[in-house]
Amino acid sequence: MGTFTPCPIEGLYEITPRIFKDQRGYFFESYSGRDFAGEGINAAFVQDNQSQSVRGVLRGLHFQKTRPQGKLVRVITGEVFDAAVDIRPGSPSRGKWHAVVLSGEKQNQFWIPPGFAHGFLVLSETAVFAYKCTDFYYPEDEGGIIWNDPDIGIKWPDPGTGYLLSEKDKRLPPFSAV
């Protein structure tokens, strides 16, 4: 499938596929359960989601409270800054974050296991973002952390347009309330 690169926070991986290109276009394998299991990632995906957003859209930081989701995220077209925050109780890296720039050109992916809050910022004019989830989405179970929480300190890049957030995401609580 490609290369699984462990990130500085245990459990996170950046995955770079082998892309086969010729004059017709390209082909790559975006997911192989066998390859994931070979890396010790035993994820059973139950839901796929996709969104399209314009430059400056910031979605997150979201998580589910009692039914945490693992997510395999990627960008089909465009480019995003994708961030994960460790919220696992007792984790030595609780409150720490790591981000990966995902792009349609590179077709890299980010594996975020259950127990992380997740968000992304669109850096290109538009981006199509896709992700596989290990549990279903339950609106009543949704939690979140304000995107610019100073205790977490994510270094969001400047998209050149300002940040565009939903009203719900503008009102998310700080990490200390999670």
Contacts in CASP RR format, 6 or more apart in sequence:
PFRMAT RR
TARGET T0000
AUTHOR 0000-0000-0000
METHOD contacts of the structure
MODEL  1
MGTFTPCPIEGLYEITPRIFKDQRGYFFESYSGRDFAGEGINAAFVQDNQ
SQSVRGVLRGLHFQKTRPQGKLVRVITGEVFDAAVDIRPGSPSRGKWHAV
VLSGEKQNQFWIPPGFAHGFLVLSETAVFAYKCTDFYYPEDEGGIIWNDP
DIGIKWPDPGTGYLLSEKDKRLPPFSAV
1 15 0 8 1.000
1 17 0 8 1.000
1 18 0 8 1.000
1 29 0 8 1.000
1 31 0 8 1.000
1 32 0 8 1.000
1 35 0 8 1.000
2 15 0 8 1.000
2 16 0 8 1.000
2 17 0 8 1.000
2 18 0 8 1.000
2 29 0 8 1.000
2 35 0 8 1.000
3 15 0 8 1.000
3 16 0 8 1.000
4 13 0 8 1.000
4 14 0 8 1.000
4 15 0 8 1.000
4 35 0 8 1.000
4 39 0 8 1.000
4 111 0 8 1.000
5 13 0 8 1.000
5 14 0 8 1.000
5 15 0 8 1.000
5 16 0 8 1.000
6 12 0 8 1.000
6 13 0 8 1.000
7 13 0 8 1.000
7 14 0 8 1.000
7 98 0 8 1.000
7 100 0 8 1.000
8 98 0 8 1.000
9 84 0 8 1.000
9 86 0 8 1.000
9 93 0 8 1.000
9 96 0 8 1.000
9 97 0 8 1.000
9 98 0 8 1.000
10 91 0 8 1.000
10 93 0 8 1.000
11 111 0 8 1.000
11 113 0 8 1.000
12 84 0 8 1.000
12 98 0 8 1.000
12 110 0 8 1.000
12 111 0 8 1.000
12 112 0 8 1.000
12 113 0 8 1.000
12 116 0 8 1.000
13 39 0 8 1.000
13 41 0 8 1.000
13 110 0 8 1.000
13 111 0 8 1.000
14 100 0 8 1.000
14 108 0 8 1.000
14 109 0 8 1.000
14 110 0 8 1.000
14 111 0 8 1.000
15 72 0 8 1.000
15 108 0 8 1.000
15 109 0 8 1.000
15 110 0 8 1.000
15 111 0 8 1.000
16 106 0 8 1.000
16 107 0 8 1.000
16 108 0 8 1.000
16 109 0 8 1.000
17 28 0 8 1.000
17 29 0 8 1.000
17 30 0 8 1.000
17 107 0 8 1.000
17 108 0 8 1.000
17 109 0 8 1.000
18 28 0 8 1.000
18 29 0 8 1.000
19 26 0 8 1.000
19 27 0 8 1.000
19 28 0 8 1.000
19 107 0 8 1.000
20 26 0 8 1.000
20 27 0 8 1.000
20 28 0 8 1.000
28 107 0 8 1.000
30 74 0 8 1.000
30 107 0 8 1.000
30 109 0 8 1.000
31 45 0 8 1.000
31 72 0 8 1.000
31 132 0 8 1.000
33 43 0 8 1.000
36 42 0 8 1.000
36 43 0 8 1.000
36 111 0 8 1.000
41 111 0 8 1.000
41 113 0 8 1.000
43 70 0 8 1.000
43 72 0 8 1.000
43 111 0 8 1.000
43 113 0 8 1.000
43 132 0 8 1.000
43 134 0 8 1.000
44 134 0 8 1.000
45 72 0 8 1.000
45 132 0 8 1.000
45 133 0 8 1.000
45 134 0 8 1.000
46 133 0 8 1.000
46 134 0 8 1.000
46 135 0 8 1.000
46 136 0 8 1.000
47 132 0 8 1.000
47 133 0 8 1.000
47 135 0 8 1.000
47 136 0 8 1.000
47 137 0 8 1.000
48 130 0 8 1.000
48 131 0 8 1.000
48 132 0 8 1.000
48 133 0 8 1.000
49 130 0 8 1.000
49 131 0 8 1.000
49 133 0 8 1.000
49 137 0 8 1.000
50 76 0 8 1.000
50 128 0 8 1.000
50 129 0 8 1.000
50 130 0 8 1.000
50 131 0 8 1.000
51 59 0 8 1.000
51 128 0 8 1.000
51 129 0 8 1.000
52 126 0 8 1.000
52 127 0 8 1.000
52 128 0 8 1.000
52 129 0 8 1.000
53 59 0 8 1.000
53 122 0 8 1.000
53 126 0 8 1.000
53 127 0 8 1.000
53 129 0 8 1.000
54 122 0 8 1.000
54 125 0 8 1.000
54 126 0 8 1.000
54 164 0 8 1.000
55 122 0 8 1.000
55 123 0 8 1.000
55 124 0 8 1.000
55 125 0 8 1.000
55 126 0 8 1.000
55 159 0 8 1.000
55 160 0 8 1.000
55 161 0 8 1.000
56 121 0 8 1.000
56 122 0 8 1.000
56 123 0 8 1.000
56 159 0 8 1.000
56 160 0 8 1.000
56 161 0 8 1.000
56 162 0 8 1.000
56 163 0 8 1.000
56 164 0 8 1.000
57 121 0 8 1.000
57 122 0 8 1.000
57 164 0 8 1.000
57 165 0 8 1.000
58 119 0 8 1.000
58 120 0 8 1.000
58 121 0 8 1.000
58 122 0 8 1.000
58 147 0 8 1.000
58 156 0 8 1.000
58 163 0 8 1.000
58 164 0 8 1.000
58 165 0 8 1.000
58 169 0 8 1.000
59 119 0 8 1.000
59 120 0 8 1.000
59 165 0 8 1.000
59 166 0 8 1.000
59 169 0 8 1.000
60 117 0 8 1.000
60 118 0 8 1.000
60 119 0 8 1.000
60 120 0 8 1.000
60 144 0 8 1.000
60 145 0 8 1.000
60 147 0 8 1.000
60 165 0 8 1.000
60 169 0 8 1.000
60 172 0 8 1.000
61 83 0 8 1.000
61 85 0 8 1.000
61 117 0 8 1.000
61 118 0 8 1.000
61 119 0 8 1.000
61 144 0 8 1.000
61 145 0 8 1.000
61 146 0 8 1.000
61 147 0 8 1.000
61 172 0 8 1.000
62 117 0 8 1.000
62 118 0 8 1.000
62 119 0 8 1.000
62 142 0 8 1.000
62 143 0 8 1.000
62 144 0 8 1.000
63 69 0 8 1.000
63 87 0 8 1.000
63 115 0 8 1.000
63 116 0 8 1.000
63 117 0 8 1.000
63 118 0 8 1.000
63 142 0 8 1.000
63 143 0 8 1.000
63 144 0 8 1.000
63 145 0 8 1.000
64 135 0 8 1.000
64 137 0 8 1.000
64 138 0 8 1.000
64 141 0 8 1.000
64 142 0 8 1.000
64 143 0 8 1.000
65 141 0 8 1.000
65 142 0 8 1.000
65 143 0 8 1.000
66 141 0 8 1.000
67 135 0 8 1.000
67 136 0 8 1.000
67 138 0 8 1.000
67 141 0 8 1.000
68 114 0 8 1.000
68 115 0 8 1.000
68 116 0 8 1.000
68 135 0 8 1.000
69 114 0 8 1.000
69 133 0 8 1.000
69 134 0 8 1.000
69 135 0 8 1.000
69 137 0 8 1.000
70 111 0 8 1.000
70 112 0 8 1.000
70 113 0 8 1.000
70 114 0 8 1.000
70 115 0 8 1.000
70 116 0 8 1.000
70 133 0 8 1.000
70 134 0 8 1.000
70 135 0 8 1.000
71 111 0 8 1.000
71 112 0 8 1.000
71 118 0 8 1.000
71 131 0 8 1.000
71 132 0 8 1.000
71 133 0 8 1.000
71 134 0 8 1.000
72 109 0 8 1.000
72 110 0 8 1.000
72 111 0 8 1.000
72 112 0 8 1.000
72 131 0 8 1.000
72 132 0 8 1.000
73 82 0 8 1.000
73 102 0 8 1.000
73 109 0 8 1.000
73 110 0 8 1.000
73 112 0 8 1.000
73 118 0 8 1.000
73 120 0 8 1.000
73 129 0 8 1.000
73 130 0 8 1.000
73 131 0 8 1.000
74 102 0 8 1.000
74 104 0 8 1.000
74 107 0 8 1.000
74 108 0 8 1.000
74 109 0 8 1.000
74 110 0 8 1.000
74 129 0 8 1.000
74 130 0 8 1.000
74 131 0 8 1.000
75 102 0 8 1.000
75 103 0 8 1.000
75 104 0 8 1.000
75 127 0 8 1.000
75 128 0 8 1.000
75 129 0 8 1.000
75 130 0 8 1.000
76 104 0 8 1.000
76 128 0 8 1.000
76 129 0 8 1.000
76 130 0 8 1.000
77 104 0 8 1.000
77 124 0 8 1.000
77 126 0 8 1.000
77 127 0 8 1.000
77 128 0 8 1.000
78 103 0 8 1.000
78 104 0 8 1.000
78 105 0 8 1.000
78 122 0 8 1.000
78 123 0 8 1.000
78 124 0 8 1.000
78 125 0 8 1.000
78 126 0 8 1.000
78 127 0 8 1.000
78 128 0 8 1.000
79 101 0 8 1.000
79 102 0 8 1.000
79 103 0 8 1.000
79 104 0 8 1.000
79 105 0 8 1.000
79 122 0 8 1.000
79 123 0 8 1.000
79 124 0 8 1.000
79 127 0 8 1.000
80 101 0 8 1.000
80 102 0 8 1.000
80 103 0 8 1.000
80 120 0 8 1.000
80 121 0 8 1.000
80 122 0 8 1.000
80 123 0 8 1.000
80 124 0 8 1.000
80 127 0 8 1.000
80 129 0 8 1.000
81 99 0 8 1.000
81 101 0 8 1.000
81 120 0 8 1.000
81 121 0 8 1.000
81 123 0 8 1.000
81 156 0 8 1.000
81 157 0 8 1.000
82 99 0 8 1.000
82 100 0 8 1.000
82 101 0 8 1.000
82 102 0 8 1.000
82 110 0 8 1.000
82 118 0 8 1.000
82 119 0 8 1.000
82 120 0 8 1.000
83 97 0 8 1.000
83 98 0 8 1.000
83 99 0 8 1.000
83 118 0 8 1.000
83 119 0 8 1.000
83 120 0 8 1.000
83 121 0 8 1.000
83 154 0 8 1.000
83 156 0 8 1.000
84 97 0 8 1.000
84 98 0 8 1.000
84 99 0 8 1.000
84 110 0 8 1.000
84 112 0 8 1.000
84 116 0 8 1.000
84 117 0 8 1.000
84 118 0 8 1.000
84 119 0 8 1.000
85 95 0 8 1.000
85 96 0 8 1.000
85 97 0 8 1.000
85 116 0 8 1.000
85 117 0 8 1.000
85 118 0 8 1.000
85 145 0 8 1.000
85 152 0 8 1.000
85 154 0 8 1.000
85 175 0 8 1.000
86 93 0 8 1.000
86 94 0 8 1.000
86 95 0 8 1.000
86 96 0 8 1.000
86 97 0 8 1.000
86 115 0 8 1.000
86 116 0 8 1.000
87 94 0 8 1.000
87 95 0 8 1.000
87 115 0 8 1.000
87 116 0 8 1.000
87 117 0 8 1.000
87 145 0 8 1.000
87 175 0 8 1.000
87 178 0 8 1.000
88 94 0 8 1.000
88 115 0 8 1.000
88 116 0 8 1.000
95 151 0 8 1.000
95 152 0 8 1.000
95 175 0 8 1.000
96 152 0 8 1.000
97 152 0 8 1.000
97 153 0 8 1.000
97 154 0 8 1.000
99 154 0 8 1.000
99 155 0 8 1.000
100 108 0 8 1.000
100 110 0 8 1.000
101 123 0 8 1.000
102 108 0 8 1.000
102 109 0 8 1.000
102 110 0 8 1.000
102 120 0 8 1.000
102 129 0 8 1.000
112 118 0 8 1.000
114 134 0 8 1.000
114 135 0 8 1.000
117 144 0 8 1.000
117 145 0 8 1.000
117 178 0 8 1.000
119 147 0 8 1.000
120 129 0 8 1.000
121 156 0 8 1.000
121 157 0 8 1.000
121 159 0 8 1.000
121 163 0 8 1.000
122 159 0 8 1.000
123 157 0 8 1.000
123 159 0 8 1.000
143 172 0 8 1.000
143 178 0 8 1.000
144 172 0 8 1.000
144 173 0 8 1.000
144 178 0 8 1.000
145 152 0 8 1.000
145 172 0 8 1.000
145 173 0 8 1.000
145 174 0 8 1.000
145 175 0 8 1.000
145 178 0 8 1.000
146 172 0 8 1.000
146 173 0 8 1.000
146 174 0 8 1.000
146 175 0 8 1.000
147 154 0 8 1.000
147 156 0 8 1.000
147 163 0 8 1.000
147 165 0 8 1.000
147 169 0 8 1.000
147 172 0 8 1.000
148 154 0 8 1.000
148 156 0 8 1.000
149 174 0 8 1.000
149 175 0 8 1.000
151 174 0 8 1.000
151 175 0 8 1.000
151 176 0 8 1.000
152 175 0 8 1.000
156 163 0 8 1.000
END
